[in-house]
Amino acid sequence: MRLARAQCWVNAFPAARLLPAVLAGCLLLAPVSGSQGDKEPFYRDCVKECVQANCTGPPLGGFLSAQPRYMTLTGWTCRDDCRYLCMWITVGLYLAEGYKVPQFHGKWPFTRFLCFEEPVSALASLLNGLACLVMLIRYRSAVPRQSPMYYTCCAFSMVSLNAWFWSMVFHTRDTYLTEKMDYFCASAVILYSIYLCCVRTLGLQRPDLSSCFGVLLILLFASHVSYLTFVNFDYGYNMAANTAIGIINLLWWLCWCYGNRRTLPYWWKCAAVVLLLHGLALLELLDFPPLLWVLDAHAIWHLSTVPVHFLFYSFLIDDSLYLLNTQKRGLKLD
């Protein structure tokens, strides 16, 4: 169903003539919990009528034949198009009546570009992934495999690339599966960063200790994923858990940086990276409707992290080469 064709149906919707009055009443009666937009009776009636008129029988066949292949491949359905159209009709009514832009299903309204539900966030995730990939290639060309941290750093890059891939997929198409993969893979990156720090600070001298700690982190991650998957997908718990492990990651790396500030001239790169990443994450607190309907705080956060990859891998290269030279001289690894 093309938007223009659907718009004709909306213009013919009988309740459209009563929209201002309906909206005002809905605003007074709408529940305080959940997203304001998708709780509106008008929005729900709009979606229901659109689905009945366009998503069954011959109209559905017309929708399927006219739908672009890229929309089909990314799972966009007739019902999804109805929800998208009714969302914008509801937003238009809110603005016309002087009300603030509402959220729908836990998200701000975004202008869809091709099959991309949140185009700027999807692009930012792609750029982060590309930056990670470019720096991984540079790391592998600059650091010999004999470096004690070589394989641990490469594995961290693969975990990060996987997370950015699922972030791009999620912002392209928000579904039950893509949302879970985005959240779980983001948690995996933080946990592996903690493991990376453990190997760098303790594991070079006591590899058995870092191995046991790695198993503990895997069990923790499995428990986290199992609870959110099979018991209750609690957004508050997920945020609290990621915040807790994020603070552990921050403090552990900063303690290492402080302890090596006089012996390692590149220590500041690591400190800058962890402080930047956690500081930039505060952008998530700036909750505002998307600028030009595409750029929200989450997208700005993702865009701002792209340059950080270059500084972080510069630190990894410097540190890996330092450890290799230390090992070649027969000195004790620290």
DAFENTA-V868815 format. One record per pair of residues at least 12 apart in sequence whose C-alpha atoms are under 8 Angstrom apart, sorted by the first residue. I is the first residue (numbers start at 1). J is the second residue. D is the distance in Angstrom with one decimal. If there is no record, write none. Layout:
{{I:J:D} {I:J:D}}
//
This chain:
{{1:54:7.8} {1:62:7.4} {1:63:4.6} {1:64:7.6} {1:66:6.6} {1:67:6.5} {1:78:7.0} {1:81:7.3} {2:63:7.9} {2:66:7.6} {2:67:7.6} {3:85:7.2} {6:85:7.6} {7:85:7.8} {9:50:7.7} {10:50:7.9} {19:42:8.0} {19:93:7.3} {20:93:6.9} {20:97:7.0} {22:42:7.2} {23:42:7.2} {23:93:7.2} {23:94:7.4} {24:97:8.0} {26:40:6.1} {26:41:6.7} {26:42:7.7} {27:40:7.6} {34:105:7.6} {34:106:7.2} {35:102:7.3} {35:103:5.4} {35:104:5.4} {35:105:5.7} {35:106:5.5} {35:107:7.9} {36:102:5.6} {36:103:5.9} {36:104:6.7} {37:87:7.5} {37:90:7.3} {37:91:7.9} {37:102:5.1} {37:103:5.3} {37:104:4.8} {37:105:7.7} {38:87:7.9} {38:103:7.5} {38:104:5.0} {38:105:6.1} {42:90:7.6} {43:86:6.0} {43:87:6.9} {43:90:6.3} {46:86:6.0} {47:79:7.7} {47:82:5.6} {47:83:5.7} {47:86:6.2} {50:82:5.8} {51:78:7.3} {51:79:5.9} {51:82:6.5} {54:78:7.4} {55:78:5.7} {55:79:6.8} {60:78:7.4} {63:78:7.0} {70:114:7.8} {70:115:6.6} {71:114:7.5} {71:115:5.5} {74:115:6.8} {74:173:6.9} {75:173:7.9} {76:115:7.9} {87:104:7.4} {87:109:7.3} {88:109:7.6} {101:289:6.8} {108:289:6.0} {108:290:7.0} {109:289:7.6} {109:290:7.5} {109:293:6.9} {110:290:7.0} {110:293:5.0} {110:294:5.5} {111:293:5.5} {111:294:6.0} {115:172:6.7} {115:173:7.5} {116:171:7.0} {116:172:4.2} {116:173:6.5} {117:171:6.1} {117:172:5.0} {117:173:5.7} {117:174:7.4} {118:171:5.2} {118:172:6.0} {118:294:6.6} {119:171:7.2} {119:172:6.8} {119:294:6.7} {120:294:6.2} {120:295:6.3} {120:299:6.0} {121:168:7.4} {121:171:6.1} {121:295:7.8} {121:298:7.1} {121:299:4.5} {121:300:7.9} {121:302:6.7} {121:303:7.8} {122:167:7.2} {122:168:4.6} {122:169:7.2} {122:170:7.8} {122:171:5.0} {122:172:5.9} {123:168:7.2} {124:168:7.9} {124:299:6.8} {124:302:5.5} {124:303:5.1} {124:306:7.7} {125:164:5.6} {125:165:7.2} {125:167:6.0} {125:168:5.1} {125:302:6.5} {125:303:7.8} {126:164:6.9} {126:165:7.2} {126:168:6.1} {127:303:7.9} {127:306:6.6} {128:164:6.7} {128:302:7.6} {128:303:7.8} {128:305:7.2} {128:306:5.0} {128:309:7.7} {129:160:7.8} {129:161:5.6} {129:164:5.3} {129:165:6.8} {131:306:6.6} {131:307:7.8} {131:309:6.3} {131:310:7.2} {132:157:6.9} {132:160:7.5} {132:161:6.7} {132:309:6.1} {132:310:7.9} {133:157:7.7} {133:161:7.1} {135:309:7.4} {135:310:6.5} {135:313:6.2} {136:154:7.1} {136:157:6.5} {136:313:7.6} {139:313:7.0} {139:316:7.7} {139:317:6.0} {140:154:8.0} {142:317:7.0} {143:317:6.5} {143:320:6.8} {143:321:6.3} {146:324:7.0} {147:320:5.9} {147:321:6.9} {147:323:6.5} {147:324:4.8} {148:204:7.5} {148:320:7.2} {148:323:6.7} {148:324:6.7} {149:200:7.5} {149:320:6.0} {149:323:7.9} {150:320:6.8} {152:196:6.8} {153:196:7.4} {153:316:7.5} {156:189:7.5} {156:192:6.5} {156:193:7.2} {156:196:7.5} {159:185:7.7} {159:188:7.2} {159:189:6.1} {159:192:7.8} {160:189:5.9} {162:185:7.1} {163:182:6.6} {163:185:4.8} {163:186:5.7} {163:188:8.0} {163:189:7.1} {166:178:6.8} {166:181:6.2} {166:182:5.2} {166:185:7.4} {167:182:5.1} {170:182:6.3} {184:225:6.7} {187:221:7.8} {187:242:6.3} {188:221:7.2} {190:242:7.7} {190:245:7.0} {190:246:6.4} {190:249:7.2} {191:217:6.7} {191:221:7.8} {191:245:7.1} {193:249:6.9} {194:248:7.6} {194:249:5.3} {194:252:7.9} {195:210:7.6} {195:213:7.5} {195:214:6.2} {195:217:7.7} {197:249:7.8} {197:252:7.2} {197:253:6.4} {198:210:6.2} {198:213:8.0} {201:256:7.0} {201:334:7.2} {204:333:6.7} {204:334:7.4} {205:333:7.0} {205:334:7.6} {250:274:6.1} {250:275:7.5} {250:278:7.7} {253:270:7.6} {253:271:7.3} {253:274:7.5} {254:271:6.0} {254:274:7.7} {257:270:7.0} {257:271:6.2} {266:315:6.6} {266:318:7.1} {266:319:7.8} {267:315:7.7} {269:311:6.4} {269:312:6.7} {269:314:7.7} {269:315:5.7} {270:312:6.5} {270:315:6.2} {273:308:6.4} {273:311:6.9} {273:312:6.1} {276:308:7.7} {277:305:7.0} {277:308:7.7} {280:301:6.2} {280:304:7.2} {280:305:7.5} {281:301:6.5} {283:297:5.9} {283:298:7.2} {283:300:7.5} {283:301:5.9} {284:297:5.7} {284:298:5.7} {284:301:7.0} {285:297:7.8}}
//
